[in-house]
Amino acid sequence: MKKTISIIKLVAFSTIITLACSNSIYAQKKGQVKMMHNASVKKLDIAKIEAILEMKGVENNGEFKITVPQNDLDIEVDGFKIIPPMGLGTWIAFTPSTDGAMIMGDIVITETDLKQVQFEVIKQGLTITAIHNHFVRNHPNVMYMHIGGSVPAEQMAMKAKAVLNKVKEMRGADPLKGTFAGRKVENTIDTKKLDAILGITGEMNNGVYKYTIGRPDAPITEHGIPISTFFGYNTWIAIQGTEEKAAIAGDFAMLEDEVAPVIKALIENGIEVVAVHNHMVQEKPHVFFLHYWAIGNAEELIKSLKIALSKTGKVGGMKMKH
């Protein structure tokens, strides 16, 4: 009996050592990829990029991002107004690459914009990696088009500007300067209770309380370049309304084995899944994104989201605007 127990202990100890070594090797490889990437690229000249785009952005760890709230669109879903913090914003992010700069972007487009804007993307030599919805029953209808590319940084800024200018042309004005700039929605929810349920803190923006949760537990690369939360690789939750009648929307970032459990958890707990799709096409490992929508008691909605979050990796991470 003692001999059997000793063997079991030895096997368990060996397993722990193997796992520890595997984690160490994985962390070392991850660090090597990052070091190799950093060593082979030049820093972005953010001042030049901003000058070409004619707009200011945000810098984070050598990456750069512009966000264009779609203030010209009056979107409603099930009686709730959808404002930029609820997921109605175009963004384009730049990161250093061996070519100069790699971008990823998420362009908000109407049904009228779609054909001409996607033609402009291709004309500029960029790629379209996804076209999808965020909502259902939204009026008017909007879609989201993901774009990518890698060329010298100044050229990339000009290409990005051309795409944004095409959107302006199709809309007849700059979405940033639209009629609904600064619009606020009602929010009388006790957000501290929601924070306590999730164990993290969100940010209030014009009546939308939002959580952004990174995936540091599941690092990915696109064309060998590490993809950060700054590039939209995150799960987010946005909520507005009252304690008893709140609207919740957001996005889950999931590895392939997490997709089915997350969808099951959401649907079983009263959350409507409205889209499942990709953002990228060359990422390793593969990542899928899911959009959801629900109306109900604020605390119950957050509890339902927490159950779904438990089906993914580590809950927590960076807080930053999407």
N, C-alpha and C positions, 0 to 999 in steps of 0.2 A: 504493500500500500504506500509506504514512504517513498519507494522507488518510483511509483507511478506519479505521485505528487511532485517529486523532483523533476521528472521529465516534463510534466505540464508547465511547471515554473520556468524551466529552461526554454521551452517552445515559446511561452508568452514573452520572456525576456528577449529572445531572438527576434520575435515579431516587432517589438517596440524599437529595438536597435535598427532593424531594417527600415521601418517607417521613418524613424528619425533621420537616417542616412538619406532616404529618398527625398524627404522634405528639404534637407540641407542641399542636396544636389540640385533639386528643382529651383530653390531660391538662388543658388549660385548661377545656374543657367539663365534664370530670369535677369539677374544682375548683369551677366555677361552680354545678353542681348541689348540691354539698355545702354551699357557702356560702349558697345560696338556701334550702336546707332548714333549716340552722342558724339563719338570720335570721328564719324565719317560725314557729318553735316555741319553747315554753317548756321549761326543764329539768324533768326528772322529779323529783317530791318522793319520793325513795326511802324516806325514813323513814315517810311515810304509807302507801306501797304495802306496805312490810314489816308495818306495824301491822295493815292490813286482812287481809293474807294470813296473819298470825300465824306468819311464818317469815322467816329471814334469807336473803339472796341475795348475789349478787356484782355489783359495779358495774364497768363498763369503758367509758371514754370517753363517759360520760353515758347509757349504756344499762344495763339492769338485768336480771338473770336468776336464777330460782330453779330448783333441781334437786331432784327427789324420787327417790332410789334406791328401786327396787322390792324392798325387803328382805323382803317377804312371799311372794315367788314363788320356788319351787324349780325352776329350769329346767335341763334337761339336753339337750345335743345330741351325739349320737354318743359318749356316755360322758364328755363334758366339762361341768362345771358352768358355767352362764352367770351371772356376777355383774354388778352395775351397771357397772363399768368396761368390760365387754365389750359394752355397748350395752343395758343393762337399766335405763334411767333416764328418767323423765318430766322434761321441762323446759318452762318458759315464759319467754320473753324480752320485755322492754318497751323500746321506743325512742320518743323524742319524735316527735309528729306534729302536724299542724295541728289535729286533733281533740282532742289531749291526749296520747294514747299509742296506738301501734300494737303489737300483740303477734303473736308467732308461737310456737306451742307444739307439742310432740311428746308425746302422751299414750299411755303404755303401757296397753293394755287386754287383758283376757282375753276369751274368747268369751262368757262370762257377762256381762261388763261392757258389751260393745259397744252393745247396743241402748239401754240406759238412759243411758249416758254421752253418746252422740251426740245423743240427744233433749235432754239438758241443754245441750249446746253450742248447739243451735238455739234452745232456749228462752231462752238468754241473749243471743241476737242475734248470736252469733259465726258464723263460717263454718268448714266442714270442707273442707280442700283436698286431703287424701289419706288413705287408709287402706291399709296395706300390711304385709307381713311383713319381718322382718330375717333370719329363720332358716327352715330346713326341718328336719323330723324333730325339732322341739323339743317336749318334753313337760313341762308342759302347753303348749298352743298360746297364743302371745301375738301381738298385732298392735300397730301404731303408728298413731295418728290425729293428723294435723296440723290445727291450728286457727289461726284468725286473726281480726283485727278491729281497729277503730280508733274509740275514744270517749274522753271525758275520763278522765284517768289513774285517779282514785279509783274511778270506775264500772268501769273495765276491771279493776282489782284485785279488785273484788267479783265480777265475772263469772268471772274466773279461779279465784277461791276456790270459787265454786259448782260449777265443773266438777271441781275437785280433791276437794271434799266428796262429790260424787256417786260418785267412784271409791272413796272411803273407805266410803261407805254400801254399795256393791255388794260390796266385799271384806269388810266387817264389822270393819274396823280401818284404822288409818293405815299405808299401805305403808312409810313411813319408819321406823316402829317395829317392823317385822316381825321374825320369829324369826331371819332369816338376816343381820341387820345385822352388818357387820364380817367376813363370811365371806371366807376367803382360798382361793386356788387355788394349786396347785404351779407354780413357775416356777424351773427350774434352767438356763435358757438364758443363754448368754454374750451379754448385750444389747449389749456394746460392739462385738461383731462385726456385729451387726445395724445399729447406728448407722453403722459404717464402710461398710457396703454402701449404705445409703440416703443417707449424708452429712448426716443430721440426728439429733437426740437426742430420745428419747422419755421418758416418765415411768412409773414403776412405781407401781401402786396395787393392793394386796392380791393380788399375784401376777400381775396383768395388766399387760403392758408395752405402752404405747400411744403412737402418733404421731398428731398432729393437724396437717394441712397445709392452710393457707389458700389462697385463689385470688386473690391481689392482682393477678395478671395478667389477670383477667377480672372486673372490677367489674360488679355488677348492682344494679338498683333494684326495689322492689316499691311500686306506687302512688307512684312518684317518690322514695321514700325509700331511701337506700343501705343495702344488706344486708351485714352484716359476718360474719366468722367466728364471732362471738359468737352469731349467729342460726342456727347450724348449717350455714352455707355453707362447708363444708370437706370434705376427704377425710381419713378416719382409718383407722388400722390398729391392731388390738389382737391380742396374741399371748400365749399361756400354754402351760405344759407343760414338756417336756424338749427337749434338743437334737435327739433323734431322733424324738420324737413330740410335736409341737407342734400346737396348734389356732390358726388365724388367722381373724379375722372383721373386717369393716369396711365402709366406705361410700366410694364415689367420687362427687365432685361434678363433673359433666361438662357442657360446652357441647354443643349438638346434634350438631356435626360430630365430637365426640370419642367419642360413645356406641359406635358400631360398632367402631372400632379398639380401644377399651378392652376391650369384651366379647371380641373375637377374641383379644387378647393374654392375657387371663385364662384363657380356656378352653383355648387351645393350650398353656398352661404349667401345667395341672393344677389351676386354681382354679375351684371351682364357683360360678357366678353364680346367686344365689337370688332376686333381686328387681331390677327396674328400674322406676322410678316418678318422679313429681314430688313436691315438697314444697309449692310455691307454684303459683298459677295466673295471676298478673298480673305476674310478674317479666319484666324486660327486661335483657339477652337471656334466652331460655329456658334453664333449667338442669335437668338430669336427675340422678337419684341411683341408685346401684347398690350392692346388698349382695352380699357374697361369703363363702364359707366353704371351708376346706380343712384337712386334717390331713397332716402330713409332717415332714420334716427342717426345722428352724427356718430355717437359712440359705438353703436352697433355696426355701422359701416366700417369704422376703423378696426373693430375687432375682427370683422370678416377679412379685411385686408391683411391683418397680422397673421391669420391662419395661412393665407396664401404665401405671405413672405417667408413663413417657416419652411416652405417647400423649396426655397432657394438657398443660396449660401448664407454667409454671415450677414445678419441684419445690422445695419449701421453704415457708417462711411461719411463721405464728404457732403457738406451742405453747400449747394451752389445753385444759382438760378439756371433753369433749363433753357 
